[in-house]
Amino acid sequence: MKRDFLTLWDVSEEEIWDLIERARVLKKASSEGALIQTLKGKILGMLFMKPSTRTRVSFEAGMYKLGGQCIFMTSKETQLSRKEPLSDTARVLSRYVDGLVIRTYAHKEAEELAMYSSIPVINGLTDSYHPCQVLSDLLTIWEKKESFDFPIAWVGDGNNMAHSWIVVASRMGLHLKVATPKGYEPDSDIVNRAKKAGKGKIEITNDPFEAVKDALVINTDVWASMGKESEAEARLEAFKGFQVNRDLLQYASDEAIVLHCLPAHRGEEISDDIMEDFADVIFDQAENRMWAQMALLEWLLI
């Protein structure tokens, strides 16, 4: 039976741990010069309605490392641009490729693609969730701390990244503190579902200093995600005081690390000096997109 990966609700805690461990194995094996061709003969389709650097290159590079091939498409380059139903596109592409990555705006489009596809569908980002990035974040934290037994803070917008962190906190029993300005909180339905799941401790606040108190991991993202550029000026005003900077980090643990899913708007959500102080961690995090997704591709396509 085919599996999809649209949100972190689609995987169990045990499966998340398996993916983290497999990603570590793949990363170590590659560093030792091993050639792992577990996906030789497999083809990954990539359907992107949003532009990308990390998502596209990490999936393509990962697929090639595993011996497979990729076909990259934008909506403008397909018959979707001439109003072919996504359901028809899904059924056609299922006859040509072994898996599909979709990167789009509305999450319902990823769900529709998965519904009509007979092959695994991976969410490479929607406005609601970004689960592949959080797999990378988990791998990075495990590499740096070898534990999740401490508070993790999210500071900034209650966006797709915040939603995915909320889901994984519920899945893995994490202590997550999310701080956003008033009016920019994460979706209440997602928060309530996560809290009702009975695992983890999820706190939502409008105080960034409270969120980072005693945290060993501080996570942030741009204040205006793709598709919200028209709100950028208003958000700059609303998010004053939510920058991850040296003043904010004084309230966190002395051993805290800072994560950013990139691209970063230096001087907005993160100060330039903090970005540079934690550059090694942040760019390890970016690299880990590839290793985590390689583990995911193996799990779904073999």
C-alpha positions in Angstrom: 0.0 0.0 0.0 1.4 3.4 -1.0 2.2 6.0 1.7 2.2 9.7 1.3 4.1 12.3 3.4 2.0 15.5 3.5 2.3 16.3 7.1 4.1 14.9 10.1 0.7 13.4 11.2 1.4 10.9 8.4 4.2 9.2 10.4 4.5 7.7 13.8 7.1 8.6 16.4 8.9 5.3 15.7 9.0 6.1 12.0 10.4 9.6 12.7 13.2 8.0 14.7 13.8 5.5 11.9 14.1 8.3 9.4 16.5 10.3 11.6 18.7 7.2 12.1 18.7 6.3 8.5 19.6 9.8 7.5 22.6 9.7 9.9 23.7 6.3 8.4 23.5 7.7 4.8 25.4 10.9 5.8 28.2 8.9 7.5 28.4 6.3 4.6 28.7 9.1 2.1 31.5 10.8 4.1 33.4 7.5 4.0 33.0 7.3 0.2 30.3 4.6 0.0 28.1 4.5 -3.0 24.5 3.8 -2.0 22.3 3.0 -5.0 19.1 1.9 -3.3 16.9 3.9 -5.8 18.6 2.9 -9.0 16.0 2.8 -11.7 13.5 5.0 -9.8 12.3 8.3 -11.1 11.1 11.2 -8.9 8.7 13.7 -10.4 8.9 17.2 -8.9 5.9 19.6 -9.5 6.6 23.1 -8.2 4.2 26.0 -8.2 6.5 28.0 -5.9 10.2 28.8 -6.6 12.8 27.0 -4.6 16.6 26.7 -3.9 17.0 24.2 -1.0 13.9 22.0 -1.7 14.6 21.5 -5.4 18.4 21.0 -5.1 18.3 18.8 -2.0 15.7 16.4 -3.5 17.5 16.3 -6.9 20.9 15.8 -5.4 19.6 13.2 -2.9 17.8 11.3 -5.6 21.0 11.2 -7.8 23.1 10.1 -4.9 20.8 7.2 -4.4 21.0 6.2 -8.1 17.7 7.6 -9.2 16.6 10.3 -11.6 14.4 13.4 -11.4 12.0 15.2 -13.7 11.4 18.8 -12.6 8.3 20.6 -13.7 6.7 23.9 -12.9 3.0 24.5 -13.3 3.6 26.9 -16.2 5.5 24.1 -18.1 2.6 21.6 -17.8 -1.0 21.5 -18.9 -2.0 22.8 -15.5 -1.3 26.2 -17.0 -4.2 25.4 -19.5 -6.6 24.3 -16.7 -6.1 20.6 -16.8 -7.5 19.3 -13.5 -4.8 18.4 -10.9 -6.6 15.0 -10.5 -6.0 14.2 -14.2 -2.3 15.3 -13.9 -1.9 13.1 -10.9 -3.2 10.0 -12.7 -1.1 10.6 -15.7 2.2 11.3 -13.8 1.5 8.1 -11.7 2.0 6.2 -15.0 5.4 7.8 -15.6 7.3 8.2 -12.3 7.7 6.4 -9.0 7.0 9.3 -6.6 6.0 13.0 -6.7 7.1 16.0 -4.7 4.7 19.0 -4.8 5.6 22.5 -3.7 2.6 24.7 -3.8 0.4 27.3 -2.0 -2.8 25.7 -0.9 -2.4 22.5 1.1 -5.6 21.1 -0.5 -3.6 20.9 -3.8 -1.1 18.5 -2.2 -4.0 16.5 -0.7 -5.7 16.3 -4.1 -2.6 15.2 -5.8 -2.1 12.4 -3.2 -5.8 11.4 -3.5 -5.6 10.8 -7.2 -2.0 9.5 -7.4 -1.2 5.8 -7.2 2.4 6.6 -6.2 3.7 8.3 -3.0 3.3 12.1 -2.8 5.7 14.2 -0.7 4.8 17.7 0.5 7.8 19.9 -0.4 6.0 22.9 1.1 2.5 24.3 1.3 1.2 27.3 3.0 0.1 25.1 5.9 3.0 22.7 6.4 6.7 22.1 5.7 7.3 18.7 7.1 10.5 17.9 5.2 12.2 20.9 6.7 11.3 19.8 10.2 12.8 16.4 9.6 16.0 18.2 8.8 15.7 20.3 11.9 15.2 17.2 14.1 18.3 15.6 12.5 20.3 18.7 13.2 19.2 19.0 16.8 20.0 15.3 17.4 23.5 15.8 15.9 24.2 18.8 18.0 22.5 17.8 21.3 21.8 14.0 21.1 18.6 14.7 23.0 15.2 16.4 22.7 14.7 16.6 26.4 14.6 20.4 26.8 12.5 23.3 25.7 12.5 24.2 22.0 11.4 27.7 21.1 9.8 29.0 17.9 9.9 32.8 17.5 8.2 34.7 14.7 5.3 33.9 12.4 2.7 31.2 13.1 3.3 29.8 9.7 3.8 26.5 8.0 7.0 25.9 9.8 5.4 26.6 13.2 2.5 24.3 12.3 4.9 21.4 11.4 6.8 22.0 14.7 3.6 21.8 16.6 2.6 18.6 15.0 6.0 17.0 15.6 6.0 18.1 19.2 2.8 16.3 19.7 4.2 13.2 17.8 7.4 13.0 19.8 6.4 14.4 23.2 8.5 17.6 22.9 8.3 20.7 24.9 7.6 23.5 22.4 7.1 27.2 23.1 5.8 29.3 20.2 5.9 33.1 20.4 4.2 35.2 17.8 2.8 38.8 17.7 -0.9 39.1 18.4 -2.9 38.2 15.3 -0.1 36.0 13.9 -0.6 32.9 16.1 -0.6 29.5 14.5 -3.9 27.9 13.3 -6.0 27.1 16.3 -7.3 23.8 14.8 -3.8 22.5 14.4 -2.8 23.6 17.9 -5.9 22.0 19.4 -5.5 18.7 17.5 -1.8 18.6 18.7 -2.7 19.2 22.3 -5.5 16.6 22.2 -3.1 14.0 21.0 -1.8 13.9 24.6 1.9 13.9 23.9 4.3 16.8 24.4 3.9 20.2 26.0 2.9 23.0 23.6 2.7 26.6 24.7 1.6 29.5 22.6 2.5 33.0 23.8 2.9 36.5 22.5 6.1 37.0 24.6 9.3 36.0 22.8 11.4 36.4 26.0 9.1 33.9 27.8 9.4 31.5 24.8 13.2 31.4 24.8 13.5 31.1 28.6 15.7 28.1 29.3 15.4 26.9 25.6 18.3 25.0 24.1 17.0 25.4 20.6 15.6 28.6 19.1 14.0 28.5 15.7 12.9 31.3 13.4 11.8 32.0 9.8 11.1 35.0 7.6 8.2 37.2 8.8 6.5 37.3 5.4 6.4 33.9 3.7 6.0 33.4 -0.1 2.6 34.7 -1.1 2.5 37.2 1.7 4.9 39.8 0.2 2.2 42.4 0.1 2.0 42.2 3.9 5.8 42.7 4.3 5.6 46.4 5.5 2.8 45.7 8.0 4.6 42.7 9.3 7.8 44.6 9.8 5.9 46.8 12.2 3.9 44.0 13.9 7.0 41.8 14.5 9.1 44.4 16.2 10.6 42.8 19.3 10.5 39.3 17.7 14.0 39.4 16.2 16.4 36.7 17.3 19.3 38.8 18.4 21.8 39.0 21.3 19.3 40.6 23.7 16.8 37.8 23.2 19.4 35.1 23.5 20.3 36.4 27.0 17.1 34.7 28.2 17.9 31.4 26.7 20.2 28.6 27.9 23.9 29.4 27.6 24.1 26.2 25.5 21.4 27.3 23.1 21.7 26.9 19.4 19.8 28.9 16.7 18.1 27.4 13.7 16.8 29.1 10.6 15.2 27.2 7.7 16.4 29.8 5.2 16.4 32.0 3.2 17.2 34.5 5.9 16.3 38.2 5.9 19.2 39.4 7.9 18.3 42.4 10.1 14.7 41.4 10.2 13.8 38.1 11.9 17.5 37.4 12.8 20.3 39.8 13.4 23.4 39.6 11.2 25.7 38.8 14.0 23.6 36.0 15.4 23.2 34.5 11.9 27.0 34.5 11.6 27.5 33.2 15.2 25.4 30.1 14.4 26.2 29.8 10.7 27.8 26.4 11.1 24.6 25.1 12.7 22.3 26.8 10.2 24.1 25.5 7.1 24.4 22.0 8.6 20.6 22.3 9.0 20.4 23.2 5.3 22.6 20.3 4.2 20.6 18.0 6.3 17.6 18.6 4.1 19.3 16.3 1.6 20.1 13.5 4.0 16.7 13.5 5.7 14.9 13.5 2.4 17.1 10.7 1.1 16.0 8.6 4.0 12.4 9.6 3.3 12.7 8.7 -0.4 14.1 5.3 0.4 11.2 4.7 2.9 8.5 5.7 0.4 9.9 4.4 -2.9 11.4 1.0 -2.0 
